[in-house]
Amino acid sequence: MQNLIQDFLAQKHIAIIGVTRDEKGWGRTLYNEFNKRGYDTYAVNPNARDIAGVTCYASLRDLPTKPDGVLLAVPPHVTDQVVREVAALGIPRVWMHKGAGPGAVSPAAVQFCKEHNIATVYGVCPFMYLQPQGFGHKMHYTFNKWFGGLPKGA
């Protein structure tokens, strides 16, 4: 999975599904961090046109260009729907965010992506891999690695 993570992070056009009005929400935090690091980011939220001055798109189909990858920060049942749109649009990469709790990971969506040759990162938080990492995320990664909390190869 390490190669999939490196490949995803090497892309520059990333759509983030689940950008929220909540300043501390995962989708918004991820959007802000990727944007700050120079990624060309697209915020996707079907319930908002604008969040904190950022244009939001209702779906992947509404984006001005096809992204290189999609980062999901939504409940698993939404992930199941979004991966079908990803496949229909020919987007080659998906990252199903996981922090505390189940995150965006859906076993059915992971299987769907495998069957449709979509490179899939799941079960880990991007903050553990973005460089430079903050102290908390380095510790999060280290503890998960020590205690078997990372997917194989992550």
C-alpha positions as CSV (number, residue, x, y, z in Angstrom):
1,M,0.0,0.0,0.0
2,Q,3.0,2.3,0.5
3,N,3.4,2.6,-3.3
4,L,-0.3,3.6,-3.6
5,I,0.1,6.2,-0.9
6,Q,3.1,7.7,-2.6
7,D,1.5,7.7,-6.0
8,F,-1.7,9.4,-4.6
9,L,0.3,12.1,-2.9
10,A,2.4,12.7,-6.0
11,Q,-0.7,13.9,-7.9
12,K,-1.6,17.5,-8.0
13,H,-5.3,17.6,-8.9
14,I,-7.3,16.2,-5.9
15,A,-11.0,16.3,-5.3
16,I,-12.0,16.2,-1.6
17,I,-15.4,14.8,-0.9
18,G,-16.9,15.9,2.3
19,V,-15.6,19.4,2.8
20,T,-17.8,20.8,5.6
21,R,-18.8,24.1,7.1
22,D,-17.3,22.9,10.4
23,E,-13.8,24.4,10.6
24,K,-12.7,21.3,12.5
25,G,-14.4,18.7,10.3
26,W,-12.1,16.2,8.6
27,G,-13.1,17.1,5.1
28,R,-12.4,20.8,5.6
29,T,-9.2,20.2,7.5
30,L,-7.9,17.9,4.7
31,Y,-8.9,20.4,2.1
32,N,-7.1,23.2,3.8
33,E,-3.9,21.1,4.3
34,F,-3.8,19.8,0.7
35,N,-4.4,23.3,-0.6
36,K,-1.7,24.8,1.7
37,R,0.7,22.3,0.4
38,G,0.2,23.4,-3.2
39,Y,-2.3,20.9,-4.5
40,D,-4.9,22.0,-6.9
41,T,-7.9,21.0,-4.8
42,Y,-11.6,20.8,-5.5
43,A,-14.1,20.9,-2.6
44,V,-17.1,18.6,-3.1
45,N,-20.3,19.0,-1.0
46,P,-23.7,18.6,-2.6
47,N,-25.2,20.8,0.2
48,A,-23.0,23.9,-0.3
49,R,-22.0,26.2,-3.1
50,D,-19.4,28.0,-1.0
51,I,-17.6,27.2,2.2
52,A,-15.4,30.0,3.7
53,G,-14.9,31.5,0.3
54,V,-14.1,28.2,-1.4
55,T,-16.3,27.1,-4.3
56,C,-18.0,23.8,-3.6
57,Y,-19.1,21.4,-6.3
58,A,-22.2,19.2,-5.9
59,S,-20.5,16.2,-7.4
60,L,-17.4,15.0,-9.3
61,R,-19.3,15.4,-12.6
62,D,-19.5,19.2,-11.9
63,L,-15.8,19.8,-11.5
64,P,-14.1,22.0,-14.2
65,T,-11.5,19.2,-14.9
66,K,-11.1,15.6,-14.0
67,P,-9.0,15.2,-10.9
68,D,-6.1,12.7,-10.6
69,G,-7.5,11.4,-7.4
70,V,-10.4,11.6,-5.0
71,L,-10.0,11.8,-1.2
72,L,-13.2,10.8,0.7
73,A,-14.0,12.1,4.2
74,V,-17.6,10.9,4.3
75,P,-19.5,8.1,5.9
76,P,-19.0,4.6,4.4
77,H,-22.5,4.6,2.8
78,V,-21.6,7.7,0.8
79,T,-18.3,6.2,-0.2
80,D,-20.2,3.3,-1.8
81,Q,-22.0,5.8,-4.0
82,V,-19.0,8.0,-4.8
83,V,-16.8,5.1,-6.0
84,R,-19.4,4.4,-8.7
85,E,-19.1,7.9,-9.9
86,V,-15.3,7.7,-9.8
87,A,-15.4,4.6,-12.0
88,A,-17.9,6.2,-14.5
89,L,-15.6,9.2,-14.8
90,G,-12.4,7.2,-15.2
91,I,-10.7,8.7,-12.2
92,P,-7.8,6.3,-11.4
93,R,-7.2,6.9,-7.6
94,V,-9.2,7.0,-4.4
95,W,-8.2,7.5,-0.8
96,M,-10.8,6.5,1.8
97,H,-9.8,8.6,4.9
98,K,-9.7,6.9,8.3
99,G,-9.0,8.8,11.5
100,A,-11.0,7.9,14.6
101,G,-14.0,5.6,14.0
102,P,-14.8,3.9,10.8
103,G,-13.9,6.9,8.6
104,A,-14.9,6.7,5.0
105,V,-13.8,3.0,4.6
106,S,-16.4,0.7,3.1
107,P,-15.5,-3.0,2.4
108,A,-17.9,-3.0,-0.5
109,A,-16.4,0.2,-1.9
110,V,-12.8,-1.3,-1.5
111,Q,-14.0,-4.4,-3.4
112,F,-15.7,-2.3,-6.1
113,C,-12.5,-0.3,-6.6
114,K,-10.4,-3.5,-7.0
115,E,-12.9,-4.9,-9.5
116,H,-12.7,-1.6,-11.5
117,N,-8.9,-1.2,-11.3
118,I,-9.1,2.0,-9.2
119,A,-5.9,2.4,-7.1
120,T,-7.3,2.5,-3.5
121,V,-5.7,3.7,-0.3
122,Y,-7.9,2.9,2.7
123,G,-7.8,2.7,6.4
124,V,-5.2,5.4,7.1
125,C,-5.2,9.2,7.5
126,P,-3.3,11.2,4.9
127,F,-1.8,13.4,7.7
128,M,0.4,10.4,8.7
129,Y,2.1,10.6,5.3
130,L,2.2,14.3,4.3
131,Q,5.6,15.7,4.9
132,P,6.5,17.3,7.2
133,Q,4.2,15.7,9.6
134,G,3.2,17.2,12.9
135,F,4.2,15.5,16.1
136,G,0.7,14.1,16.8
137,H,0.4,12.5,13.4
138,K,3.9,11.0,13.6
139,M,2.9,9.4,16.9
140,H,-0.4,8.3,15.5
141,Y,1.5,6.5,12.6
142,T,4.0,5.0,15.0
143,F,1.5,3.6,17.4
144,N,-0.6,2.2,14.6
145,K,2.5,0.6,13.1
146,W,3.5,-0.9,16.4
147,F,0.1,-2.3,17.3
148,G,-1.0,-3.5,13.9
149,G,-3.4,-0.6,13.2
150,L,-2.1,0.0,9.6
151,P,-3.3,-1.9,6.6
152,K,-0.7,-4.4,5.2
153,G,2.1,-2.5,3.4
154,A,1.1,0.9,4.8
